[in-house]
Amino acid sequence: TDTISRLVYGFASAFLLTGNDRYLEAAEKGTEYLRKHMRFADAGEDICYWYHAIDVKEDGGEQKILASEFGDDYDALPCYEQIYALAGPVQTYRVTGDPAIYEDARRTINLFNRFYKDHGPNGGFYSHIDPIELSAHTEALGHNRARKNWNSVGDHAPAYLINLWLATGEKQYADFLEYTFDTICAHFPDYDNSPFVNERFHDDWSKDQAWGWQQNRAVVGHNLKIAWNLMRMHSLRGKDTYKDLAEKIAATIPDHGCDRQRGGWYDVVERVLEPGQKFHRYAWHDRKAWWQQEQGILAYLILHGVLKNDDHLRYAREGTAFYNAFFLDTDSGGVYFNVLSNGEPYALGTERGKGSHSMAGYHSFELAYLASVYTNLLIRQEPMDFFFKPKPGGFKDGLLRVQPDILPVGAVRITDVWIDGVVYADFDADKLTVRLPQGHGDIKVRVRLTPSSVRFSADLLSVDGGTAKLALIGTMTPHDVKYLDEAVGGAIEQGARALDMDAEGLASLCSEGLRYLVFRKQKAGSDFRICVRNASEAVAAAIGMSEFDEEIELV
């Protein structure tokens, strides 16, 4: 189930970025398949839970596999499988507002709150429940009885809960997120004993350092994942405890979990140094897993985007360079599961595959989506377009919430909205919401988000009757000519014979930009017209002093 869900997440994210209908079609069909084949809805209990898998018989029938068949979770219902069952559908819900998806999420959260949550004074969520009694205390659970871990406590946030809050704005989901991160801050840090957090616990939050393969070992990526998600949550409900722990992890982890010579983040290491040791011993190998690189890149990107610490940006770029150089299969496509410490692909056993249960595209898609959000909107200060296709009657309050991730309040605003290619004005720029037309049918919504401190943007708004309307915003430098070229080139491809550019928001125009416009006019022919409206004194003076005012009309 969670394998399909992770893939669905990727298709939905791809549609958000591109508006390609094929991606949304795949996401919706995958979501419907999950609902039809993998979901058990218990109307009496008002819950639903998701089968581990199905076996398709030769006659086309199905054998439902309720309890997990993975070794660590055998014959139990692990919390993380139920969590990741929601990852793809909820990301699809952000695009469509499909009420059926919301209902599945609501009922699954009921399952978490009723059967996985510790309602005693200790709090938190149990890692496993048994498939019959739905209890975390059944003896049959063995080494998973009454246990709590990172996955059961923290994975709610990145897998589905942040996205559900982004789509709905409902207080109950913000409260759930706050509960999650308060729990992490209260119990996971263990800096008196180790530079890594503790990840596994007994019922009373005492450390479980004898469980299965983990023992007293650290998963480097889980530390990075905590830092990344704490910074997201800090922008929703800011607390010093969130920021302080995120910064503590960011400052500590490079010296203990990073390959400072070749780049990249290691997998599993011993949490504690033995006498005489200077480096944390690898648990089994020095390989590097693709998903842990994602956590490091996203953690340091958002840390820099919010806190503006240049060390964070350096770690983000180093991690990105290692990932792009060694994890991407540029010959056959896809992402490698593991590479050796020197970056050579590790292609043996189950790690040879690119579509395994734990991969299924989720982390690589999430990295591409959120790295573009953090890089463009928070770091490079460049606008981005996002696409939505709300179902008729989908979002129950008629509001389309378009914030791409939990970003600092006021960091971005809506500057333009189009519905089916037509400019649309009913939106709240600062609250990042679009009021959908009443009684709308099947529509596609394109939304442009612009950083509040945007450096420069050139936006092609429309092409009508051979005239292209563009909006120029910010301070144009030689570096930004490529954005102007993208907008002008797009206009000419659509048959434009005139450029009507609104420069009201343009603070300055560099000489390279002026020369570019004159050159494009030359190549387009003598009947091609360029006019600039609402130019500031500085922009008008730049055009006049360049003596290009005969080629560029000021209106």
C-alpha positions as CSV (number, residue, x, y, z in Angstrom):
1,T,0.0,0.0,0.0
2,D,2.6,2.6,1.0
3,T,4.6,1.7,-2.1
4,I,1.8,2.8,-4.4
5,S,1.0,5.8,-2.1
6,R,4.6,7.0,-2.3
7,L,4.5,6.9,-6.1
8,V,1.1,8.7,-6.1
9,Y,2.8,11.5,-4.1
10,G,5.3,11.9,-6.8
11,F,2.8,12.3,-9.6
12,A,0.7,14.8,-7.6
13,S,3.8,16.8,-6.8
14,A,4.8,16.8,-10.5
15,F,1.4,18.2,-11.4
16,L,1.7,21.0,-8.8
17,L,5.0,22.1,-10.5
18,T,4.1,21.6,-14.2
19,G,0.4,21.4,-14.7
20,N,0.8,18.4,-16.9
21,D,-2.5,16.6,-16.8
22,R,-0.9,13.2,-17.4
23,Y,0.7,13.4,-13.9
24,L,-2.6,14.3,-12.2
25,E,-4.4,11.5,-14.1
26,A,-1.9,9.0,-12.7
27,A,-2.2,10.4,-9.2
28,E,-6.0,10.2,-9.2
29,K,-6.0,6.7,-10.7
30,G,-3.5,5.6,-8.1
31,T,-5.5,7.1,-5.3
32,E,-8.7,5.4,-6.5
33,Y,-6.8,2.1,-6.8
34,L,-5.7,2.4,-3.2
35,R,-9.2,3.1,-2.0
36,K,-10.7,0.3,-4.0
37,H,-8.2,-2.4,-3.3
38,M,-6.2,-1.5,-0.2
39,R,-8.6,0.2,2.2
40,F,-10.7,-1.3,5.0
41,A,-13.3,1.2,6.0
42,D,-15.0,0.5,9.4
43,A,-18.1,2.7,9.4
44,G,-19.1,1.5,12.8
45,E,-15.8,2.7,14.4
46,D,-15.6,5.7,12.0
47,I,-12.0,4.6,11.1
48,C,-10.2,3.2,8.1
49,Y,-7.0,1.3,7.9
50,W,-4.9,0.1,5.0
51,Y,-3.9,-3.4,4.1
52,H,-0.2,-4.2,4.0
53,A,-0.6,-5.6,0.5
54,I,-2.7,-7.8,-1.8
55,D,-1.9,-11.0,-3.6
56,V,-3.5,-11.1,-7.0
57,K,-4.5,-14.6,-7.9
58,E,-4.4,-16.3,-11.3
59,D,-8.1,-16.0,-11.7
60,G,-8.0,-12.2,-11.0
61,G,-9.2,-12.5,-7.4
62,E,-7.4,-10.9,-4.5
63,Q,-6.0,-12.2,-1.2
64,K,-5.9,-9.3,1.3
65,I,-2.7,-9.1,3.4
66,L,-3.7,-7.3,6.5
67,A,-0.7,-7.6,8.8
68,S,2.8,-6.7,7.7
69,E,5.0,-9.4,6.2
70,F,8.2,-7.5,6.7
71,G,10.6,-9.0,9.2
72,D,10.7,-6.0,11.6
73,D,6.9,-5.7,11.7
74,Y,5.8,-9.3,11.1
75,D,2.1,-10.0,11.9
76,A,1.6,-6.4,13.2
77,L,0.1,-3.2,11.9
78,P,3.1,-0.8,12.0
79,C,2.2,2.8,12.4
80,Y,4.4,4.0,9.6
81,E,2.6,1.9,7.0
82,Q,-0.7,3.6,7.9
83,I,1.1,7.0,7.8
84,Y,2.5,6.5,4.4
85,A,-0.7,5.2,3.0
86,L,-1.9,8.8,3.2
87,A,1.1,10.4,1.6
88,G,0.0,10.2,-2.0
89,P,-3.7,10.7,-1.6
90,V,-3.3,13.8,0.6
91,Q,-0.8,15.4,-1.8
92,T,-3.4,14.7,-4.5
93,Y,-6.1,16.3,-2.3
94,R,-4.0,19.5,-2.3
95,V,-4.5,19.7,-6.0
96,T,-8.2,18.5,-6.3
97,G,-9.9,19.0,-3.0
98,D,-11.6,15.6,-3.6
99,P,-13.9,15.1,-0.6
100,A,-13.4,11.3,-0.7
101,I,-9.7,11.8,0.0
102,Y,-10.4,14.1,2.9
103,E,-12.7,11.5,4.4
104,D,-10.1,8.7,4.1
105,A,-7.6,11.0,5.8
106,R,-10.0,11.9,8.6
107,R,-10.9,8.3,9.3
108,T,-7.2,7.2,9.3
109,I,-6.4,10.0,11.7
110,N,-9.2,8.6,13.9
111,L,-7.4,5.3,13.8
112,F,-4.2,6.9,15.0
113,N,-5.9,8.8,17.8
114,R,-7.9,5.9,19.0
115,F,-5.6,2.9,18.7
116,Y,-2.0,4.1,18.2
117,K,-2.0,7.1,20.6
118,D,-1.0,6.7,24.2
119,H,-3.8,8.3,26.1
120,G,-2.1,8.0,29.5
121,P,0.2,10.6,31.0
122,N,3.2,9.6,28.8
123,G,1.6,10.5,25.5
124,G,3.0,9.9,22.0
125,F,2.1,7.2,19.5
126,Y,2.9,3.5,19.6
127,S,4.9,2.0,16.7
128,H,2.7,-1.1,16.3
129,I,-0.7,-2.5,17.1
130,D,-1.8,-6.1,16.7
131,P,-4.2,-6.7,13.7
132,I,-7.0,-8.3,15.7
133,E,-7.5,-6.3,18.9
134,L,-5.9,-3.1,17.5
135,S,-3.9,-2.9,20.8
136,A,-0.3,-1.8,21.3
137,H,-0.1,-4.0,24.5
138,T,-0.8,-7.5,23.1
139,E,1.9,-10.0,24.0
140,A,1.8,-11.3,20.4
141,L,3.6,-8.1,19.3
142,G,6.8,-9.4,20.9
143,H,9.7,-6.9,20.7
144,N,7.3,-4.3,19.3
145,R,4.9,-4.4,22.3
146,A,4.3,-1.0,23.8
147,R,7.1,0.7,21.9
148,K,7.4,4.2,20.4
149,N,9.8,5.4,17.8
150,W,10.7,8.2,15.4
151,N,8.4,6.8,12.7
152,S,5.3,6.5,14.9
153,V,5.8,9.9,16.5
154,G,7.4,12.1,13.9
155,D,6.6,10.8,10.4
156,H,3.0,12.0,10.5
157,A,4.3,15.6,9.8
158,P,6.2,15.2,6.5
159,A,4.2,12.2,5.1
160,Y,0.7,13.8,5.2
161,L,-0.1,16.1,8.1
162,I,1.7,19.2,6.9
163,N,0.1,18.8,3.5
164,L,-3.3,18.2,5.0
165,W,-3.0,21.5,7.0
166,L,-1.8,23.3,3.9
167,A,-4.8,22.2,2.0
168,T,-7.4,22.8,4.7
169,G,-6.0,25.3,7.2
170,E,-7.9,23.5,9.9
171,K,-6.9,24.1,13.5
172,Q,-7.1,20.5,14.5
173,Y,-4.3,19.6,12.1
174,A,-2.1,22.5,13.3
175,D,-2.8,21.3,16.9
176,F,-1.8,17.7,15.9
177,L,1.5,19.1,14.4
178,E,2.2,21.1,17.5
179,Y,1.6,18.0,19.7
180,T,4.0,16.0,17.4
181,F,6.9,18.5,17.6
182,D,6.4,19.2,21.3
183,T,6.7,15.4,21.9
184,I,9.9,15.3,19.8
185,C,11.5,18.2,21.6
186,A,10.6,16.7,25.0
187,H,11.9,13.1,24.5
188,F,14.3,12.7,21.5
189,P,17.3,14.9,22.4
190,D,20.0,13.0,24.3
191,Y,23.0,15.3,24.1
192,D,24.4,14.4,27.5
193,N,25.2,11.0,26.1
194,S,25.4,11.3,22.3
195,P,25.5,13.9,19.5
196,F,22.5,12.0,18.0
197,V,18.9,11.9,19.1
198,N,17.5,8.8,20.7
199,E,15.0,7.1,18.3
200,R,13.3,4.2,20.2
201,F,11.5,4.2,23.5
202,H,9.5,2.0,25.9
203,D,6.0,2.9,27.0
204,D,7.3,5.4,29.6
205,W,9.8,7.1,27.2
206,S,12.7,5.2,28.8
207,K,15.3,4.4,26.1
208,D,15.0,1.2,24.2
209,Q,18.5,0.6,23.1
210,A,18.3,-3.2,22.7
211,W,15.7,-3.3,19.9
212,G,16.4,-5.4,16.8
213,W,18.9,-4.0,14.3
214,Q,19.0,-0.6,15.9
215,Q,20.4,-1.3,19.3
216,N,22.1,2.0,20.4
217,R,22.7,3.2,16.9
218,A,21.8,6.4,15.1
219,V,20.1,6.8,11.7
220,V,21.8,9.9,10.5
221,G,18.9,10.9,8.2
222,H,16.4,10.9,11.1
223,N,18.4,13.6,12.9
224,L,18.4,15.7,9.7
225,K,14.7,15.0,9.1
226,I,13.9,16.3,12.6
227,A,15.8,19.5,11.9
228,W,14.1,20.0,8.6
229,N,10.6,19.5,10.0
230,L,11.2,21.6,13.1
231,M,12.0,24.6,10.9
232,R,8.8,24.0,8.9
233,M,6.8,24.0,12.1
234,H,8.6,27.0,13.5
235,S,7.0,29.1,10.7
236,L,3.5,27.8,11.7
237,R,3.7,28.1,15.5
238,G,7.1,29.6,16.3
239,K,8.7,28.3,19.5
240,D,12.3,28.7,20.6
241,T,12.4,25.0,21.4
242,Y,11.8,24.2,17.8
243,K,14.4,26.6,16.4
244,D,16.9,25.8,19.1
245,L,16.8,22.0,18.5
246,A,16.9,22.4,14.7
247,E,20.0,24.7,15.0
248,K,21.6,22.3,17.5
249,I,21.2,19.4,15.1
250,A,22.4,21.5,12.2
251,A,25.5,22.5,14.1
252,T,26.3,19.1,15.6
253,I,25.5,16.5,12.9
254,P,28.2,17.4,10.2
255,D,31.0,16.4,12.5
256,H,29.5,13.1,13.3
257,G,27.4,11.9,10.3
258,C,28.8,13.7,7.3
259,D,31.6,12.6,5.0
260,R,33.5,15.9,5.2
261,Q,36.0,14.8,2.5
262,R,33.8,13.4,-0.3
263,G,30.4,14.8,0.7
264,G,27.2,13.0,1.5
265,W,25.6,11.7,4.7
266,Y,26.2,8.3,6.1
267,D,23.5,5.8,6.9
268,V,23.7,4.1,10.4
269,V,26.4,4.7,13.0
270,E,27.0,3.9,16.6
271,R,25.6,6.6,18.8
272,V,28.3,6.6,21.4
273,L,32.1,6.7,21.1
274,E,34.0,4.0,22.9
275,P,37.1,5.0,24.9
276,G,39.9,6.0,22.6
277,Q,37.6,6.4,19.5
278,K,37.5,9.7,17.6
279,F,34.9,8.7,15.0
280,H,31.5,7.0,15.3
281,R,31.8,3.5,13.9
282,Y,29.6,2.5,11.0
283,A,27.0,-0.1,12.0
284,W,27.5,-2.3,9.0
285,H,29.0,-0.3,6.1
286,D,30.0,3.2,4.9
287,R,27.4,3.4,2.1
288,K,25.1,6.4,1.7
289,A,21.3,6.1,1.1
290,W,19.4,8.3,-1.3
291,W,16.7,9.3,1.2
292,Q,19.2,10.5,3.8
293,Q,20.7,12.9,1.3
294,E,17.3,14.3,0.8
295,Q,16.8,15.0,4.5
296,G,20.2,16.8,4.6
297,I,19.6,18.9,1.6
298,L,16.1,20.0,2.6
299,A,17.1,20.6,6.2
300,Y,20.0,22.9,5.4
301,L,18.0,24.7,2.5
302,I,15.2,25.6,4.8
303,L,17.5,26.5,7.7
304,H,19.3,29.0,5.4
305,G,16.1,30.2,3.9
306,V,14.7,31.1,7.3
307,L,17.7,31.9,9.4
308,K,20.1,33.2,6.6
309,N,23.2,31.3,8.0
310,D,25.7,30.9,5.2
311,D,27.1,27.7,6.8
312,H,23.7,26.1,6.3
313,L,23.7,27.1,2.6
314,R,27.2,25.6,2.2
315,Y,26.1,22.3,3.6
316,A,23.0,22.3,1.4
317,R,25.0,22.9,-1.7
318,E,27.6,20.3,-0.8
319,G,24.9,17.8,-0.3
320,T,23.2,18.7,-3.5
321,A,26.4,18.4,-5.4
322,F,27.0,14.9,-4.1
323,Y,23.5,13.8,-4.8
324,N,23.4,15.2,-8.3
325,A,26.8,13.8,-9.1
326,F,26.4,10.2,-7.8
327,F,22.7,9.3,-7.2
328,L,21.2,10.2,-10.5
329,D,21.5,7.4,-13.1
330,T,22.0,9.7,-16.1
331,D,22.2,6.7,-18.5
332,S,19.1,4.6,-17.7
333,G,17.2,7.1,-15.6
334,G,16.1,7.0,-12.0
335,V,17.8,7.3,-8.6
336,Y,20.2,4.8,-7.1
337,F,19.2,3.4,-3.7
338,N,22.7,3.4,-2.3
339,V,26.2,4.5,-3.3
340,L,29.5,3.6,-1.8
341,S,31.3,6.2,0.2
342,N,33.1,7.4,-2.9
343,G,29.9,7.7,-4.8
344,E,30.1,4.6,-6.9
345,P,26.6,3.0,-7.3
346,Y,25.9,0.0,-5.1
347,A,23.8,-2.3,-7.2
348,L,23.6,-5.7,-5.4
349,G,20.7,-7.5,-3.9
350,T,17.5,-5.6,-3.1
351,E,19.4,-2.4,-3.3
352,R,19.9,-2.9,-7.0
353,G,16.3,-1.9,-7.7
354,K,15.0,1.7,-8.2
355,G,11.4,1.0,-7.4
356,S,11.5,-0.9,-4.1
357,H,9.0,-0.7,-1.3
358,S,10.9,2.0,0.5
359,M,11.8,4.0,-2.7
360,A,8.7,4.2,-5.0
361,G,9.8,7.7,-5.9
362,Y,8.6,9.4,-2.7
363,H,11.9,10.9,-1.3
364,S,13.3,11.8,-4.7
365,F,10.0,13.5,-5.8
366,E,9.8,15.3,-2.4
367,L,13.4,16.5,-2.8
368,A,12.8,17.9,-6.2
369,Y,9.5,19.6,-5.2
370,L,10.6,21.1,-1.9
371,A,14.2,21.9,-3.0
372,S,12.7,24.0,-5.8
373,V,10.4,25.7,-3.4
374,Y,13.1,26.6,-0.8
375,T,15.7,27.5,-3.4
376,N,13.4,29.7,-5.6
377,L,11.1,31.3,-3.0
378,L,13.4,31.6,0.1
379,I,16.9,31.7,-1.2
380,R,17.1,33.0,-4.8
381,Q,14.0,35.2,-4.4
382,E,12.4,34.1,-7.7
383,P,8.7,33.6,-8.5
384,M,7.2,30.2,-9.0
385,D,4.0,29.0,-10.7
386,F,1.9,26.2,-9.1
387,F,-1.1,24.4,-10.7
388,F,-4.3,23.1,-9.2
389,K,-7.4,21.4,-10.6
390,P,-10.1,21.7,-7.9
391,K,-13.1,19.4,-8.3
392,P,-16.5,21.0,-8.4
393,G,-17.7,21.3,-4.8
394,G,-14.3,20.0,-3.6
395,F,-12.8,22.4,-1.2
396,K,-15.6,22.7,1.3
397,D,-15.2,26.4,2.0
398,G,-14.6,27.4,-1.6
399,L,-11.0,28.5,-0.8
400,L,-8.0,27.1,-2.7
401,R,-5.0,27.3,-0.4
402,V,-1.9,27.6,-2.4
403,Q,1.0,27.9,0.0
404,P,3.5,25.3,-1.3
405,D,5.0,24.5,2.1
406,I,5.0,26.0,5.6
407,L,7.0,29.1,4.9
408,P,7.7,32.1,7.1
409,V,4.7,34.4,7.4
410,G,4.9,37.1,4.7
411,A,7.7,35.5,2.8
412,V,5.7,35.1,-0.4
413,R,2.5,36.5,-1.8
414,I,0.2,35.8,-4.8
415,T,0.8,38.1,-7.7
416,D,-1.1,36.5,-10.5
417,V,-3.8,33.9,-10.9
418,W,-5.2,32.4,-14.1
419,I,-8.2,30.1,-14.5
420,D,-8.1,28.1,-17.7
421,G,-5.6,30.6,-19.0
422,V,-7.7,33.7,-18.2
423,V,-6.6,36.3,-15.6
424,Y,-8.5,35.9,-12.4
425,A,-8.6,38.5,-9.6
426,D,-10.5,37.0,-6.7
427,F,-7.6,36.1,-4.4
428,D,-6.0,37.2,-1.1
429,A,-2.4,37.9,-2.0
430,D,-1.1,37.8,1.6
431,K,-3.2,34.9,3.0
432,L,-2.3,32.8,-0.1
433,T,-5.9,31.8,-0.9
434,V,-7.9,31.9,-4.1
435,R,-11.7,32.2,-3.9
436,L,-12.9,29.7,-6.4
437,P,-15.8,30.7,-8.7
438,Q,-19.2,29.6,-7.4
439,G,-20.6,26.6,-9.2
440,H,-17.4,26.1,-11.2
441,G,-16.9,23.0,-13.3
442,D,-13.7,21.3,-14.3
443,I,-11.1,24.1,-14.2
444,K,-7.3,24.4,-14.0
445,V,-5.9,27.1,-11.8
446,R,-2.4,28.5,-12.2
447,V,-1.0,30.6,-9.4
448,R,2.1,32.7,-9.4
449,L,3.8,33.1,-6.0
450,T,6.4,35.9,-5.7
451,P,8.8,36.4,-2.8
452,S,8.1,39.5,-0.9
453,S,11.6,40.7,-1.5
454,V,11.8,39.4,-5.1
455,R,14.9,40.5,-6.9
456,F,13.5,40.4,-10.4
457,S,10.8,38.7,-12.4
458,A,9.5,38.9,-15.9
459,D,6.0,37.4,-16.2
460,L,4.1,36.7,-19.4
461,L,0.5,37.4,-18.5
462,S,-1.3,36.9,-21.8
463,V,-1.1,37.0,-25.6
464,D,-4.2,38.4,-27.3
465,G,-4.5,39.7,-30.8
466,G,-0.8,39.5,-31.4
467,T,0.0,41.6,-28.3
468,A,1.8,40.1,-25.4
469,K,1.3,41.6,-21.9
470,L,4.2,41.3,-19.6
471,A,4.9,42.4,-16.0
472,L,8.4,43.4,-14.9
473,I,9.1,43.5,-11.2
474,G,12.2,44.2,-9.1
475,T,15.8,45.2,-10.0
476,M,17.1,43.7,-13.2
477,T,20.8,42.7,-13.3
478,P,22.7,41.0,-16.1
479,H,22.0,37.7,-14.3
480,D,18.3,38.2,-14.9
481,V,18.3,38.6,-18.7
482,K,17.5,34.9,-19.0
483,Y,14.1,35.4,-17.2
484,L,13.3,38.2,-19.6
485,D,14.3,36.0,-22.5
486,E,12.0,33.2,-21.2
487,A,9.0,35.6,-21.1
488,V,9.7,37.3,-24.4
489,G,10.5,34.0,-26.2
490,G,7.2,32.5,-24.9
491,A,5.3,35.5,-26.2
492,I,6.9,35.2,-29.7
493,E,6.2,31.4,-29.8
494,Q,2.5,32.3,-29.3
495,G,2.5,34.7,-32.2
496,A,3.1,38.0,-30.5
497,R,4.0,40.9,-32.8
498,A,4.1,43.4,-29.9
499,L,5.3,43.5,-26.3
500,D,3.3,45.6,-23.9
501,M,5.3,45.6,-20.7
502,D,4.0,47.0,-17.4
503,A,7.1,48.3,-15.5
504,E,5.3,49.8,-12.5
505,G,7.1,47.4,-10.2
506,L,10.4,47.7,-12.0
507,A,13.0,49.5,-9.9
508,S,15.9,49.5,-12.5
509,L,16.7,48.1,-15.9
510,C,20.3,47.1,-16.7
511,S,22.0,47.9,-20.0
512,E,22.1,44.2,-20.9
513,G,18.3,44.0,-20.6
514,L,17.9,47.0,-22.9
515,R,20.3,45.6,-25.5
516,Y,18.4,42.3,-25.3
517,L,15.1,44.0,-26.1
518,V,16.5,45.9,-29.1
519,F,18.2,42.8,-30.4
520,R,14.9,40.8,-30.2
521,K,13.1,43.6,-32.0
522,Q,15.7,43.6,-34.7
523,K,15.4,39.8,-35.2
524,A,11.6,39.9,-35.1
525,G,11.3,42.4,-37.9
526,S,10.6,46.1,-38.5
527,D,6.9,45.8,-37.7
528,F,7.6,44.4,-34.2
529,R,6.6,46.9,-31.5
530,I,7.8,47.2,-27.9
531,C,6.2,49.6,-25.4
532,V,6.9,50.1,-21.7
533,R,4.2,51.4,-19.4
534,N,4.3,53.0,-16.0
535,A,8.1,53.2,-16.0
536,S,9.7,54.9,-13.0
537,E,12.0,57.9,-13.5
538,A,15.0,55.7,-13.2
539,V,13.8,53.2,-15.8
540,A,12.7,55.9,-18.2
541,A,16.0,57.7,-17.8
542,A,17.9,54.5,-18.5
543,I,16.0,54.0,-21.7
544,G,16.4,57.6,-22.7
545,M,20.2,57.8,-22.0
546,S,20.8,54.6,-24.0
547,E,19.2,56.3,-27.0
548,F,17.0,53.2,-27.4
549,D,13.9,55.3,-26.9
550,E,13.3,55.3,-30.6
551,E,13.1,51.5,-30.5
552,I,11.3,51.2,-27.2
553,E,8.1,53.3,-26.8
554,L,7.5,54.8,-23.3
555,V,3.8,55.1,-22.5
